[in-house]
Amino acid sequence: MIDIRTLNNIKERGLFKKKWSNLFALGLYQYTEKNLLKVDAIFIKLIDELIEMGSKANEDKMVEKFKTAVIELNILNAEIDETLIETGERDDLCLLFISIAKAVQIDLSSYNNQDITFQWREW
Protein backbone atom coordinates (compact mmCIF):
# COMPACT_ATOMS: atom_id res chain seq x y z
CA MET A 1 0.00 0.00 0.00
CA ILE A 2 1.34 3.40 -0.98
CA ASP A 3 1.53 5.92 1.85
CA ILE A 4 0.21 8.94 -0.03
CA ARG A 5 0.23 11.12 3.06
CA THR A 6 3.96 10.55 3.58
CA LEU A 7 4.67 11.24 -0.09
CA ASN A 8 2.71 14.49 0.03
CA ASN A 9 4.47 15.48 3.27
CA ILE A 10 7.81 14.99 1.54
CA LYS A 11 6.75 17.37 -1.23
CA GLU A 12 5.38 19.94 1.23
CA ARG A 13 8.64 20.10 3.21
CA GLY A 14 10.15 22.09 0.39
CA LEU A 15 12.65 19.50 -0.75
CA PHE A 16 15.99 20.98 -1.80
CA LYS A 17 15.20 24.56 -2.76
CA LYS A 18 14.64 25.22 0.90
CA LYS A 19 17.33 22.90 2.28
CA TRP A 20 20.22 23.85 0.01
CA SER A 21 19.45 27.54 -0.63
CA ASN A 22 21.87 28.66 2.10
CA LEU A 23 24.75 27.09 0.16
CA PHE A 24 24.52 29.82 -2.49
CA ALA A 25 25.03 32.45 0.21
CA LEU A 26 28.19 30.61 1.25
CA GLY A 27 29.67 31.12 -2.21
CA LEU A 28 28.63 27.84 -3.77
CA TYR A 29 27.15 29.45 -6.85
CA GLN A 30 25.93 26.23 -8.46
CA TYR A 31 23.06 26.26 -5.93
CA THR A 32 21.01 28.87 -7.75
CA GLU A 33 17.28 28.96 -7.26
CA LYS A 34 16.89 27.73 -10.83
CA ASN A 35 19.08 24.67 -10.23
CA LEU A 36 17.43 23.85 -6.92
CA LEU A 37 13.99 24.09 -8.51
CA LYS A 38 15.17 21.58 -11.13
CA VAL A 39 16.18 19.14 -8.37
CA ASP A 40 12.84 19.64 -6.66
CA ALA A 41 11.00 19.13 -9.94
CA ILE A 42 12.65 15.74 -10.42
CA PHE A 43 11.43 14.58 -7.02
CA ILE A 44 7.98 16.08 -7.41
CA LYS A 45 7.62 14.28 -10.73
CA LEU A 46 8.76 11.00 -9.14
CA ILE A 47 6.33 11.32 -6.25
CA ASP A 48 3.42 12.34 -8.48
CA GLU A 49 4.05 9.43 -10.84
CA LEU A 50 4.21 6.96 -7.96
CA ILE A 51 0.96 8.29 -6.51
CA GLU A 52 -0.65 8.09 -9.94
CA MET A 53 0.48 4.47 -10.32
CA GLY A 54 -1.36 3.64 -7.14
CA SER A 55 -1.18 0.62 -4.89
CA LYS A 56 -1.69 -1.81 -7.74
CA ALA A 57 1.62 -0.91 -9.42
CA ASN A 58 4.21 -3.62 -9.35
CA GLU A 59 7.62 -2.97 -7.85
CA ASP A 60 9.47 -3.22 -11.17
CA LYS A 61 7.43 -0.38 -12.65
CA MET A 62 7.95 1.75 -9.56
CA VAL A 63 11.71 1.09 -9.62
CA GLU A 64 11.79 2.29 -13.23
CA LYS A 65 10.48 5.66 -12.00
CA PHE A 66 13.33 5.81 -9.47
CA LYS A 67 15.82 4.95 -12.20
CA THR A 68 14.48 7.77 -14.38
CA ALA A 69 14.77 10.27 -11.51
CA VAL A 70 18.36 9.22 -10.75
CA ILE A 71 19.33 9.51 -14.41
CA GLU A 72 17.74 12.98 -14.57
CA LEU A 73 19.85 13.99 -11.56
CA ASN A 74 22.94 12.57 -13.27
CA ILE A 75 22.22 14.73 -16.31
CA LEU A 76 21.55 17.85 -14.23
CA ASN A 77 24.74 17.33 -12.24
CA ALA A 78 26.73 16.86 -15.47
CA GLU A 79 25.28 20.09 -16.88
CA ILE A 80 26.65 21.90 -13.83
CA ASP A 81 30.18 20.50 -14.18
CA GLU A 82 29.59 17.72 -11.63
CA THR A 83 29.44 20.28 -8.81
CA LEU A 84 25.79 20.19 -7.78
CA ILE A 85 25.90 16.85 -5.99
CA GLU A 86 28.81 16.55 -3.60
CA THR A 87 29.09 14.12 -0.67
CA GLY A 88 26.63 15.86 1.65
CA GLU A 89 24.12 16.45 -1.10
CA ARG A 90 24.45 12.84 -2.24
CA ASP A 91 23.61 11.70 1.26
CA ASP A 92 20.56 14.00 1.36
CA LEU A 93 19.37 12.71 -2.00
CA CYS A 94 19.85 9.07 -1.08
CA LEU A 95 17.96 9.51 2.18
CA LEU A 96 15.10 11.09 0.29
CA PHE A 97 15.02 8.27 -2.26
CA ILE A 98 14.97 5.76 0.61
CA SER A 99 12.08 7.61 2.31
CA ILE A 100 10.10 7.61 -0.92
CA ALA A 101 10.87 3.93 -1.56
CA LYS A 102 9.66 3.01 1.92
CA ALA A 103 6.48 5.03 1.40
CA VAL A 104 5.67 2.94 -1.69
CA GLN A 105 6.69 -0.31 0.02
CA ILE A 106 9.70 -1.15 -2.14
CA ASP A 107 11.78 -3.89 -0.53
CA LEU A 108 15.14 -2.19 -0.08
CA SER A 109 16.91 -5.29 1.22
CA SER A 110 17.71 -6.36 -2.34
CA TYR A 111 19.65 -3.15 -3.04
CA ASN A 112 23.27 -2.39 -2.17
CA ASN A 113 23.17 -1.17 1.45
CA GLN A 114 19.47 -0.44 0.89
CA ASP A 115 20.50 2.27 -1.57
CA ILE A 116 18.00 2.14 -4.42
CA THR A 117 20.03 4.71 -6.39
CA PHE A 118 23.42 2.99 -6.36
CA GLN A 119 23.18 1.10 -9.62
CA TRP A 120 22.34 4.19 -11.73
CA ARG A 121 23.85 7.18 -10.00
CA GLU A 122 27.03 8.90 -11.09
CA TRP A 123 27.31 11.15 -8.06
Solvent accessible surface area in square Angstrom, and as a share of the most:
residue,aa,sasa,rsa
1,M,171,0.76
2,I,14,0.07
3,D,56,0.29
4,I,84,0.43
5,R,187,0.68
6,T,46,0.27
7,L,0,0.00
8,N,51,0.26
9,N,68,0.35
10,I,2,0.01
11,K,55,0.23
12,E,133,0.60
13,R,143,0.52
14,G,23,0.22
15,L,17,0.08
16,F,7,0.03
17,K,70,0.30
18,K,143,0.60
19,K,114,0.48
20,W,6,0.02
21,S,54,0.35
22,N,88,0.45
23,L,30,0.15
24,F,86,0.36
25,A,91,0.71
26,L,131,0.65
27,G,30,0.29
28,L,77,0.38
29,Y,146,0.55
30,Q,33,0.15
31,Y,3,0.01
32,T,47,0.27
33,E,106,0.47
34,K,137,0.58
35,N,20,0.10
36,L,2,0.01
37,L,83,0.41
38,K,78,0.33
39,V,1,0.00
40,D,12,0.06
41,A,56,0.43
42,I,18,0.09
43,F,0,0.00
44,I,67,0.34
45,K,87,0.37
46,L,3,0.02
47,I,0,0.00
48,D,60,0.31
49,E,45,0.20
50,L,0,0.00
51,I,45,0.23
52,E,153,0.69
53,M,49,0.22
54,G,22,0.21
55,S,62,0.40
56,K,199,0.84
57,A,21,0.16
58,N,78,0.40
59,E,62,0.28
60,D,111,0.58
61,K,121,0.51
62,M,13,0.06
63,V,18,0.11
64,E,96,0.43
65,K,62,0.26
66,F,0,0.00
67,K,65,0.28
68,T,56,0.32
69,A,4,0.03
70,V,0,0.00
71,I,67,0.34
72,E,46,0.21
73,L,0,0.00
74,N,11,0.06
75,I,95,0.48
76,L,10,0.05
77,N,3,0.02
78,A,51,0.40
79,E,116,0.52
80,I,29,0.15
81,D,116,0.60
82,E,97,0.43
83,T,49,0.28
84,L,0,0.00
85,I,11,0.05
86,E,88,0.39
87,T,85,0.49
88,G,43,0.42
89,E,19,0.09
90,R,71,0.26
91,D,65,0.34
92,D,31,0.16
93,L,0,0.00
94,C,15,0.09
95,L,114,0.57
96,L,16,0.08
97,F,0,0.00
98,I,33,0.17
99,S,44,0.28
100,I,0,0.00
101,A,0,0.00
102,K,121,0.51
103,A,6,0.05
104,V,3,0.02
105,Q,117,0.52
106,I,7,0.04
107,D,81,0.42
108,L,11,0.06
109,S,83,0.54
110,S,89,0.57
111,Y,38,0.15
112,N,73,0.37
113,N,136,0.70
114,Q,87,0.39
115,D,16,0.08
116,I,0,0.00
117,T,0,0.00
118,F,110,0.46
119,Q,110,0.49
120,W,45,0.16
121,R,50,0.18
122,E,129,0.58
123,W,30,0.10
